[in-house]
Amino acid sequence: MTHLIAPSVLSADFANLQRDVEMINASQADWFHVDVMDGVFVPNISFGFPVMEAIKKHAKKPLDVHLMIVNPDQYIERFAAAGADVITVHYEACTHLHRTVQAIHAAGCKASVALNPHTPAALLKDILGDLDMVLIMSVNPGFGGQQFIPNTLHKVRELRAMAALIKPDLLIEVDGGVGLHNTAALLQAGANVLVAGNAIFAAPSPTAMITELKQVDGSAVQV
Ligand SMILES: O=C(CO)[C@H](O)[C@H](O)COP(=O)(O)O
């Protein structure tokens, strides 16, 4: 499969949310990336169910919901009911990760686990076979517009090698500081879902930027 592009709604203009949702609908983007922050797991608060339901009402593509919250188990069913197609929980926020992943699947969603920049990919070895996706954070979570942490490339490569033995069709998503400058390298390292916020919404034409990100060919790059 070619790679997927998931614009991060966190960087949208919330006063013109429907306009930005329609822009994503009409673009070559594949998913909507929806960042939920609770002010506890991360030092920022974004939005919750009402905003997500408003996005769902107009979105014509899957909602990829990234929960940057403590105790995500409490809210899995509600996020599924609010329209999530993919639910990502943080490794660092889950005591019984296997149970949480089971709950996500039972709610009818794809299950994904996110790793903060300091968390090693190897910690997912025993649960990789149960996951649909791993989200590698390439910035410290909480804010859009930060600089990409270069060690992420190494982590993506390591995870892709591990997945080749355990879960060859694993989706690997990278989130934070992604743009045209590092897309080819990330694809070549083994990522196949790229989240971009600032790179898309601060571009002169967000639609054209999505097309450019979608057209990047990772096969020609050596990293
Ligand atoms: O999860 C996030 C922040 O925690 C955002 O999805 C991410 O930062 C995307 O924004 P940008 O592409 O501007 O870095």
The ligand as an ORCA input file, in Angstrom:
! r2SCAN-3c Opt
* xyz 0 1
  O       0.036     14.805     18.719
  C       0.347     15.932     18.444
  C       0.924     16.801     19.491
  O       1.027     16.081     20.662
  C       0.101     16.492     17.045
  O      -0.643     15.557     16.284
  C       1.392     16.770     16.342
  O       2.205     17.565     17.094
  C       1.128     17.311     14.946
  O       1.497     18.612     14.832
  P       2.758     19.073     13.982
  O       2.727     18.323     12.682
  O       2.522     20.538     13.831
  O       3.988     18.732     14.782
*
